[in-house]
Amino acid sequence: MTFAILAFPQLEELDAIGPWEMAGMWHQVAGGPPCLIVAEQAGPVVCAKGLSLNPHVSFDTCPQLDVLLVPGGQGTRTEVDNPRLIDFVARQARGCKAVLSVCTGSFILQKAGLLAGRRATTHWGSLGR
């Protein structure tokens, strides 16, 4: 089983690090899958508050995932117009058991066509978008 968190510039740290903690504990205590950080390219990804993440894999080297988590943050406002990122999410989703989002990560899922005909929510401050 493979579990990954999507990284992109200006993602909200809490939206990725909170799930990272959960996945890490699941791996250590219950034998869950290790958690990967996946980004468009190799190299550091700077988050909204300056935390730098070092992805384990790029879109080109990422295996088929079982679970993909898409965090939110200011970066979602530009990444919804990143065709490479949207294509990656859509392609991975076809083979995933679950695709999850936190906060405004739901806008990326919507752009990838994953929310059509479904109820979804986002951060209260972005409901109008």
Buried (B, 14 or more C-beta within 10 A) or exposed (E): EBBBBBBBBBBBBBBBBEBBEBBEEBBEEEEBBBBBBBBBEEEBBBBBEEBEBEBBBBBEEBEEBBBBBBBBBBBBBEBBEBEEBBEBBBBBBEEBEEBBBBBBBBBBBBBBEBBEEEEEEBBEEBEEE
